Amino acid sequence: MELIDGKAVAAKVLDECRAGVEELASAGLRPGLAVVLVGEDPASRAYVRSKERTCRDLGLHSVKLELPATTSQAELLEVVGDLNADPAIHGILVQSPPPPQIDEAAIVLAIDPAKDVDGFHPQNVAKLALEDPSGFVPCTPLGCQRLLGEYGVNTRGAHAVVVGRSMIVGKPMAMLLMAKGELADATVTVAHSRTADLAAVCQRADILIAAVGRPHFLGAEHVREGAVVIDVGINRVDDPAAKRGYRLVGDVDFDAVASRCSAITPVPGGVGPMTIAMLMSNTIKACRQITSASH
């Protein structure tokens, strides 16, 4: 069983990003990423800090806007409008989940699709479906695809089962894998928590991607011998023995499944580091596309 090291692959992606930033700098350009955080969600705050640190490390222009939990929809739309108009900003990300008074879909629609480095705007979703490479693909599935490539997993003709149907991971992951071309050309089944006889469906997978957001949702009965397992889940479970009182586990029961797999991502240290790396990559791509469109 091979352990898929997301930290090592993310470091490689960030090295590519660093080279991209240097290349843009020689043309007098600097990619800029704005992250908007509404409220005090501790997991979101930690994630935003990590993004900010990575931006600084790569030499990106980084803007962090922290708004109170009481921020209104109109106020947030105004912030997004200002960022859309700011030529120093090429990527805009509004951290999810926002407080209940915010209509998240309306905020996504308000972001300029050319700066939508999260890949959630309908125009970018359509570009993914149409296999238009100028669109932005959500960072987590893009990172999963890169992990498969770095570990030489053959997707062509393989049967991939994606467990989860969110717009953040499940649906874009399925579209990436069934597209034409490299790291794609797979036969894809999308399953979810309501799939009848989920174990039987998952057992047919050469590549099993778990993105349901439930701790240890998939066990040994879901994984066939020799399968490649990509575990997108990051779930907190109480653990009195742990220093923080909790530990992070995936959607897959790693201990029960690992011996059956040909390769598997750990949690933490698998898919997680890839998400931020692909966000940086998308921001650099946005800078290139916006500046070439304006010349």
KEKE-3310 file (N, C-alpha, C; in steps of 0.2 Angstrom, whole numbers, plus 5000, padded with zeros to 4 digits):
npx = (5004:5003:5006:4998:5006:5001:5006:5019:5016:5009:5019:5027:5018:5017:5030:5030:5021:5028:5038:5030:5025:5037:5040:5029:5032:5043:5037:5032:5020:5009:5001:4986:4976:4961:4954:4939:4931:4918:4912:4915:4920:4929:4936:4936:4943:4956:4959:4959:4970:4980:4980:4984:4997:5003:5001:5010:5022:5024:5025:5013:5001:4992:4976:4966:4950:4941:4925:4912:4901:4888:4887:4878:4869:4869:4880:4890:4889:4893:4907:4912:4909:4918:4930:4929:4931:4944:4960:4971:4968:4966:4960:4946:4939:4926:4925:4918:4907:4896:4888:4870:4862:4866:4865:4872:4873:4869:4880:4891:4887:4889:4902:4915:4917:4929:4938:4934:4941:4938:4930:4916:4906:4892:4896:4909:4906:4899:4909:4918:4910:4909:4921:4931:4946:4949:4941:4938:4942:4935:4945:4948:4944:4952:4964:4964:4964:4976:4984:4982:4988:5001:5005:5004:4992:4982:4969:4962:4949:4947:4936:4929:4922:4913:4909:4898:4890:4891:4893:4905:4914:4910:4902:4910:4922:4917:4915:4927:4934:4927:4929:4937:4954:4970:4973:4960:4946:4939:4927:4913:4904:4892:4889:4880:4875:4862:4862:4857:4862:4876:4889:4891:4891:4902:4912:4915:4924:4939:4945:4942:4933:4930:4919:4909:4908:4907:4912:4922:4914:4915:4920:4929:4921:4917:4928:4937:4950:4965:4961:4962:4961:4955:4953:4943:4937:4937:4935:4931:4933:4929:4941:4947:4960:4968:4978:4971:4959:4952:4952:4957:4949:4946:4933:4934:4937:4952:4961:4954:4954:4966:4975:4969:4970:4979:4984:4982:4975:4981:4972:4975:4985:4984:4973:4970:4981:4983:4972:4974:4986:4981:4973:4981:4988:4977:4974:4986:4984:4972:4977:4986:4977:4968:4976:4981:4970:4967:4976)
npy = (4994:5011:5026:5041:5056:5071:5083:5083:5084:5095:5105:5104:5109:5122:5126:5127:5137:5148:5150:5154:5166:5173:5174:5182:5193:5198:5204:5214:5212:5207:5194:5195:5191:5191:5188:5186:5186:5182:5184:5173:5160:5147:5137:5142:5153:5148:5142:5153:5160:5152:5152:5166:5165:5157:5165:5175:5169:5165:5177:5184:5197:5200:5201:5203:5203:5205:5203:5208:5197:5201:5207:5214:5207:5217:5225:5215:5212:5225:5225:5215:5220:5231:5224:5217:5228:5231:5233:5227:5215:5199:5187:5182:5177:5172:5166:5151:5143:5157:5168:5165:5175:5179:5176:5164:5159:5171:5179:5172:5173:5187:5188:5192:5182:5180:5182:5172:5162:5151:5143:5142:5150:5151:5152:5147:5134:5130:5131:5121:5110:5111:5108:5119:5126:5139:5141:5141:5128:5121:5121:5109:5097:5098:5097:5084:5077:5081:5074:5061:5061:5063:5052:5042:5036:5027:5034:5033:5024:5018:5014:5025:5029:5042:5047:5057:5073:5086:5104:5108:5098:5084:5085:5093:5085:5073:5078:5082:5070:5062:5069:5073:5067:5069:5062:5059:5053:5043:5031:5036:5034:5042:5042:5043:5047:5042:5032:5016:5001:5005:5000:4989:4997:5005:4995:4992:5001:5006:5018:5026:5040:5049:5060:5065:5071:5064:5056:5042:5036:5027:5010:4994:4986:4993:4995:4988:4975:4982:4995:5012:5025:5041:5052:5064:5070:5080:5078:5083:5073:5069:5067:5063:5059:5066:5081:5093:5089:5084:5075:5074:5066:5056:5053:5040:5025:5024:5014:5002:5001:5003:4992:4985:4994:4999:5012:5026:5041:5050:5057:5069:5078:5073:5076:5089:5099:5101:5109:5122:5124:5123:5134:5144:5142:5144:5157:5163:5159:5166:5179:5179:5177:5188:5199:5197:5198:5211:5218)
npz = (5000:4995:5002:4999:4998:5001:5006:5001:4987:4986:4990:4978:4969:4974:4972:4958:4957:4963:4954:4943:4949:4949:4936:4931:4938:4932:4921:4927:4934:4947:4955:4964:4978:4986:5002:5010:5025:5035:5050:5065:5063:5069:5062:5049:5051:5054:5042:5033:5039:5035:5021:5019:5024:5015:5003:5006:5007:4994:4988:4983:4981:4995:5002:5016:5022:5036:5042:5053:5061:5060:5048:5034:5019:5009:5013:5011:4998:4993:4996:4989:4976:4976:4976:4964:4955:4958:4951:4956:4962:4958:4961:4970:4985:4995:5011:5015:5028:5027:5039:5044:5039:5026:5009:5001:4988:4980:4983:4977:4964:4962:4961:4950:4937:4931:4941:4950:4959:4966:4958:4958:4952:4941:4927:4927:4931:4920:4911:4915:4913:4899:4895:4894:4895:4900:4911:4929:4940:4954:4969:4977:4971:4959:4965:4970:4957:4953:4962:4959:4946:4950:4957:4947:4944:4934:4925:4913:4906:4918:4932:4941:4957:4964:4980:4986:4982:4981:4975:4978:4979:4975:4962:4953:4953:4947:4934:4930:4930:4920:4909:4893:4889:4897:4913:4915:4906:4912:4918:4926:4941:4951:4968:4984:5001:5000:4991:4985:4992:4994:4997:4988:4976:4978:4979:4966:4961:4954:4957:4971:4977:4991:4998:5008:5020:5032:5047:5045:5036:5026:5025:5027:5019:5008:5000:4987:4984:4980:4976:4973:4984:4988:5000:5004:5015:5030:5046:5063:5077:5094:5105:5120:5123:5115:5112:5109:5112:5102:5087:5069:5057:5042:5029:5026:5034:5039:5045:5044:5031:5024:5022:5011:5000:4985:4985:4995:5002:5017:5032:5043:5030:5017:5005:5010:5010:4997:4993:4996:4989:4975:4975:4975:4963:4954:4956:4951:4937:4935:4935:4924:4914:4915:4913:4901:4893:4895:4887)
capx = (5000:5007:5003:4999:5008:4998:5011:5024:5014:5007:5025:5029:5013:5019:5036:5028:5018:5033:5041:5025:5025:5043:5039:5024:5035:5048:5033:5029:5014:5009:4995:4983:4971:4957:4950:4934:4929:4912:4910:4921:4920:4937:4940:4937:4949:4963:4960:4961:4977:4985:4980:4987:5004:5005:5002:5016:5028:5025:5025:5007:4998:4986:4971:4962:4945:4937:4919:4908:4896:4882:4887:4872:4870:4870:4887:4895:4889:4897:4914:4913:4909:4924:4936:4929:4934:4951:4964:4977:4965:4964:4956:4942:4936:4922:4925:4911:4900:4894:4882:4864:4858:4870:4863:4879:4872:4869:4887:4894:4885:4891:4909:4917:4919:4936:4941:4931:4947:4935:4927:4909:4901:4889:4900:4915:4904:4898:4916:4920:4905:4910:4929:4934:4951:4949:4937:4942:4939:4936:4952:4949:4944:4958:4970:4963:4966:4984:4987:4981:4993:5008:5006:5004:4986:4979:4962:4959:4945:4946:4929:4929:4916:4913:4904:4896:4887:4891:4896:4912:4919:4907:4900:4916:4926:4915:4916:4935:4937:4924:4931:4942:4961:4975:4970:4953:4943:4936:4919:4912:4898:4892:4885:4879:4872:4856:4863:4855:4868:4882:4895:4891:4893:4909:4916:4917:4928:4946:4947:4936:4934:4925:4918:4903:4908:4904:4918:4923:4907:4916:4924:4932:4916:4916:4934:4939:4957:4969:4958:4965:4956:4956:4948:4942:4934:4941:4930:4933:4930:4931:4946:4950:4968:4972:4980:4966:4952:4949:4957:4954:4948:4943:4927:4936:4940:4959:4964:4951:4954:4973:4978:4966:4971:4985:4986:4977:4977:4979:4969:4977:4991:4982:4970:4970:4987:4982:4967:4977:4990:4978:4970:4987:4988:4971:4975:4991:4981:4968:4981:4988:4971:4965:4981:4982:4963:4966:4981)
capy = (5000:5017:5032:5047:5062:5077:5089:5083:5086:5103:5108:5104:5114:5129:5128:5129:5144:5153:5151:5158:5173:5177:5176:5188:5199:5201:5208:5220:5210:5203:5191:5197:5187:5194:5183:5189:5181:5185:5181:5171:5153:5145:5133:5146:5158:5145:5141:5160:5162:5147:5155:5172:5164:5154:5170:5179:5165:5165:5184:5186:5202:5197:5206:5199:5207:5202:5207:5206:5192:5205:5210:5212:5205:5223:5227:5211:5213:5231:5223:5211:5225:5235:5219:5216:5234:5233:5230:5223:5209:5194:5181:5184:5171:5173:5160:5147:5145:5163:5168:5163:5181:5179:5171:5162:5159:5177:5181:5168:5176:5193:5188:5192:5175:5180:5182:5167:5157:5145:5140:5141:5154:5147:5153:5142:5127:5128:5130:5114:5105:5111:5107:5125:5127:5145:5142:5139:5122:5121:5119:5103:5091:5099:5095:5077:5075:5081:5069:5055:5061:5063:5045:5038:5032:5027:5035:5031:5018:5016:5015:5030:5031:5048:5047:5064:5076:5094:5108:5110:5092:5078:5086:5095:5079:5068:5081:5082:5063:5060:5074:5069:5069:5067:5062:5059:5048:5038:5030:5039:5034:5047:5039:5047:5044:5038:5027:5009:4996:5009:4995:4986:5002:5007:4989:4991:5006:5006:5024:5028:5046:5050:5067:5065:5075:5060:5053:5035:5034:5021:5005:4989:4983:4998:4995:4982:4975:4986:5001:5019:5029:5048:5054:5072:5072:5082:5078:5083:5069:5070:5062:5065:5058:5071:5088:5098:5086:5081:5073:5075:5059:5057:5050:5033:5022:5022:5008:4997:5000:5004:4986:4983:4998:5000:5019:5030:5048:5050:5063:5075:5077:5071:5081:5096:5104:5102:5114:5129:5125:5124:5140:5149:5141:5147:5165:5165:5158:5172:5185:5179:5178:5195:5204:5196:5200:5219:5220)
capz = (5000:4995:5005:4994:5002:4999:5008:4996:4980:4987:4990:4971:4966:4976:4968:4951:4958:4964:4947:4940:4952:4947:4928:4931:4941:4927:4917:4931:4937:4954:4957:4970:4981:4992:5005:5014:5031:5038:5057:5069:5063:5071:5057:5044:5053:5053:5035:5030:5041:5031:5014:5020:5025:5009:4999:5008:5006:4987:4985:4980:4985:4999:5006:5020:5025:5041:5043:5058:5060:5059:5041:5030:5012:5005:5014:5008:4990:4991:4997:4983:4970:4976:4974:4957:4952:4960:4947:4960:4964:4952:4964:4976:4989:5001:5015:5017:5027:5030:5044:5041:5035:5020:5004:4998:4981:4978:4984:4972:4957:4962:4960:4943:4935:4929:4947:4954:4959:4969:4953:4960:4948:4936:4921:4928:4931:4913:4907:4917:4909:4892:4895:4892:4900:4903:4917:4935:4943:4962:4971:4980:4965:4955:4969:4969:4951:4953:4966:4955:4941:4953:4959:4941:4944:4927:4925:4907:4906:4925:4935:4947:4960:4968:4985:4987:4976:4982:4970:4980:4977:4971:4955:4949:4953:4942:4928:4929:4928:4914:4903:4888:4890:4902:4920:4914:4902:4917:4918:4933:4945:4957:4973:4990:5007:4999:4986:4988:4992:4993:4997:4981:4971:4979:4978:4959:4960:4953:4961:4975:4980:4997:4999:5011:5026:5038:5049:5044:5033:5021:5029:5023:5015:5003:4996:4984:4984:4975:4974:4975:4988:4989:5005:5004:5022:5036:5051:5070:5082:5101:5108:5126:5124:5110:5116:5109:5114:5096:5081:5063:5053:5035:5028:5026:5040:5036:5048:5042:5023:5021:5019:5005:4995:4982:4987:4999:5005:5024:5034:5038:5026:5010:5000:5013:5008:4990:4991:4996:4983:4969:4975:4973:4956:4951:4956:4946:4931:4934:4934:4917:4909:4916:4910:4893:4890:4895:4883)
cpx = (5004:5003:5004:5000:5006:5002:5016:5022:5012:5013:5028:5024:5015:5025:5035:5025:5023:5037:5036:5025:5031:5043:5035:5028:5040:5044:5030:5022:5014:5002:4992:4977:4968:4953:4945:4931:4924:4911:4917:4922:4928:4940:4941:4943:4956:4964:4962:4968:4982:4985:4984:4995:5007:5006:5008:5022:5029:5026:5019:5005:4992:4982:4966:4957:4941:4931:4916:4903:4889:4882:4881:4874:4872:4878:4892:4895:4893:4905:4916:4914:4916:4930:4935:4932:4941:4956:4970:4975:4963:4960:4952:4939:4932:4922:4918:4912:4900:4889:4875:4860:4861:4867:4869:4878:4873:4876:4891:4893:4888:4899:4911:4920:4926:4941:4939:4936:4944:4932:4919:4904:4899:4893:4906:4912:4902:4904:4919:4916:4907:4918:4932:4939:4952:4945:4941:4938:4940:4942:4953:4949:4950:4964:4970:4966:4974:4987:4987:4987:5000:5010:5005:4998:4983:4971:4958:4956:4944:4939:4931:4922:4917:4908:4903:4894:4887:4894:4903:4916:4916:4906:4906:4921:4924:4916:4923:4937:4933:4926:4936:4949:4964:4972:4963:4951:4941:4929:4918:4905:4898:4887:4885:4876:4866:4856:4861:4861:4874:4888:4896:4894:4900:4914:4919:4922:4935:4949:4941:4937:4928:4925:4911:4902:4906:4910:4917:4916:4909:4921:4926:4927:4915:4922:4936:4947:4960:4966:4963:4960:4959:4951:4948:4940:4939:4936:4934:4929:4933:4936:4950:4958:4972:4973:4974:4959:4949:4954:4954:4954:4945:4936:4928:4939:4947:4961:4961:4952:4961:4976:4975:4968:4978:4988:4980:4980:4976:4975:4972:4983:4990:4980:4970:4975:4986:4977:4970:4982:4987:4974:4975:4988:4983:4972:4980:4988:4976:4972:4984:4982:4968:4970:4982:4975:4963:4972:4979)
cpy = (5006:5023:5038:5053:5069:5083:5089:5086:5093:5107:5109:5109:5121:5131:5131:5136:5149:5155:5156:5165:5177:5179:5182:5194:5202:5205:5213:5218:5206:5200:5193:5193:5190:5188:5187:5184:5185:5181:5177:5163:5151:5141:5137:5151:5155:5144:5148:5162:5158:5150:5161:5170:5161:5160:5174:5176:5165:5172:5186:5192:5199:5202:5201:5204:5203:5206:5204:5201:5195:5208:5209:5210:5211:5225:5222:5211:5220:5229:5219:5215:5229:5230:5218:5222:5235:5229:5226:5217:5205:5188:5184:5177:5173:5166:5157:5144:5152:5163:5167:5169:5182:5174:5170:5162:5166:5180:5178:5172:5183:5194:5188:5185:5175:5180:5177:5161:5150:5141:5138:5145:5150:5147:5148:5135:5125:5127:5123:5109:5105:5110:5113:5126:5134:5146:5140:5133:5122:5117:5112:5097:5092:5096:5087:5074:5076:5076:5062:5055:5060:5056:5040:5034:5033:5028:5033:5024:5015:5018:5019:5030:5037:5047:5054:5068:5084:5097:5109:5104:5087:5080:5088:5089:5074:5071:5081:5075:5060:5064:5070:5072:5066:5067:5062:5053:5042:5037:5031:5037:5039:5044:5044:5043:5040:5033:5020:5005:5000:5004:4992:4990:5003:5001:4988:4996:5004:5012:5026:5035:5048:5057:5068:5070:5071:5056:5045:5032:5027:5017:5000:4986:4987:4998:4988:4981:4978:4992:5007:5023:5036:5050:5061:5074:5074:5083:5079:5078:5070:5065:5065:5064:5063:5078:5093:5096:5083:5079:5074:5068:5061:5053:5042:5031:5019:5016:5002:4995:5000:4998:4983:4987:4997:5007:5022:5036:5047:5056:5064:5073:5074:5076:5088:5101:5106:5108:5121:5130:5126:5131:5145:5148:5144:5154:5167:5164:5164:5178:5185:5180:5185:5200:5203:5198:5208:5222:5220)
cpz = (5000:4998:5001:4999:4999:5000:5003:4989:4981:4987:4982:4967:4968:4973:4961:4952:4959:4958:4943:4942:4949:4940:4927:4933:4936:4922:4920:4933:4943:4955:4963:4972:4987:4995:5010:5019:5034:5045:5060:5069:5064:5065:5051:5045:5052:5046:5031:5032:5037:5024:5014:5020:5019:5003:5000:5006:4998:4984:4982:4984:4988:5002:5010:5023:5030:5043:5049:5056:5058:5052:5037:5023:5008:5006:5011:5001:4988:4991:4991:4976:4970:4974:4967:4953:4953:4955:4950:4962:4958:4955:4970:4979:4995:5005:5017:5024:5030:5035:5040:5037:5028:5015:5000:4991:4977:4978:4978:4965:4957:4960:4953:4941:4933:4935:4952:4955:4963:4964:4954:4956:4942:4929:4921:4928:4924:4909:4909:4913:4902:4890:4892:4897:4902:4909:4923:4938:4951:4964:4974:4975:4961:4959:4969:4963:4950:4957:4962:4950:4944:4955:4953:4941:4937:4927:4919:4907:4913:4927:4941:4950:4965:4973:4987:4981:4977:4976:4972:4978:4972:4964:4951:4948:4948:4935:4926:4926:4922:4908:4898:4890:4896:4909:4920:4910:4906:4916:4925:4935:4951:4962:4979:4995:5006:4994:4989:4987:4990:4993:4991:4976:4972:4978:4970:4957:4959:4957:4965:4979:4985:4999:5002:5017:5032:5040:5048:5041:5029:5025:5024:5017:5008:4998:4993:4984:4979:4972:4976:4978:4990:4994:5006:5011:5027:5042:5058:5074:5089:5102:5114:5127:5120:5114:5115:5110:5108:5092:5075:5059:5046:5035:5027:5032:5038:5039:5045:5034:5020:5018:5013:4999:4991:4984:4990:5002:5013:5026:5041:5034:5019:5006:5003:5010:5001:4988:4991:4990:4976:4969:4973:4965:4952:4951:4951:4938:4930:4932:4927:4913:4909:4912:4903:4890:4890:4890:4875)
residu = (MET:GLU:LEU:ILE:ASP:GLY:LYS:ALA:VAL:ALA:ALA:LYS:VAL:LEU:ASP:GLU:CYS:ARG:ALA:GLY:VAL:GLU:GLU:LEU:ALA:SER:ALA:GLY:LEU:ARG:PRO:GLY:LEU:ALA:VAL:VAL:LEU:VAL:GLY:GLU:ASP:PRO:ALA:SER:ARG:ALA:TYR:VAL:ARG:SER:LYS:GLU:ARG:THR:CYS:ARG:ASP:LEU:GLY:LEU:HIS:SER:VAL:LYS:LEU:GLU:LEU:PRO:ALA:THR:THR:SER:GLN:ALA:GLU:LEU:LEU:GLU:VAL:VAL:GLY:ASP:LEU:ASN:ALA:ASP:PRO:ALA:ILE:HIS:GLY:ILE:LEU:VAL:GLN:SER:PRO:PRO:PRO:PRO:GLN:ILE:ASP:GLU:ALA:ALA:ILE:VAL:LEU:ALA:ILE:ASP:PRO:ALA:LYS:ASP:VAL:ASP:GLY:PHE:HIS:PRO:GLN:ASN:VAL:ALA:LYS:LEU:ALA:LEU:GLU:ASP:PRO:SER:GLY:PHE:VAL:PRO:CYS:THR:PRO:LEU:GLY:CYS:GLN:ARG:LEU:LEU:GLY:GLU:TYR:GLY:VAL:ASN:THR:ARG:GLY:ALA:HIS:ALA:VAL:VAL:VAL:GLY:ARG:SER:MET:ILE:VAL:GLY:LYS:PRO:MET:ALA:MET:LEU:LEU:MET:ALA:LYS:GLY:GLU:LEU:ALA:ASP:ALA:THR:VAL:THR:VAL:ALA:HIS:SER:ARG:THR:ALA:ASP:LEU:ALA:ALA:VAL:CYS:GLN:ARG:ALA:ASP:ILE:LEU:ILE:ALA:ALA:VAL:GLY:ARG:PRO:HIS:PHE:LEU:GLY:ALA:GLU:HIS:VAL:ARG:GLU:GLY:ALA:VAL:VAL:ILE:ASP:VAL:GLY:ILE:ASN:ARG:VAL:ASP:ASP:PRO:ALA:ALA:LYS:ARG:GLY:TYR:ARG:LEU:VAL:GLY:ASP:VAL:ASP:PHE:ASP:ALA:VAL:ALA:SER:ARG:CYS:SER:ALA:ILE:THR:PRO:VAL:PRO:GLY:GLY:VAL:GLY:PRO:MET:THR:ILE:ALA:MET:LEU:MET:SER:ASN:THR:ILE:LYS:ALA:CYS:ARG:GLN:ILE:THR:SER:ALA:SER:HIS)
# end
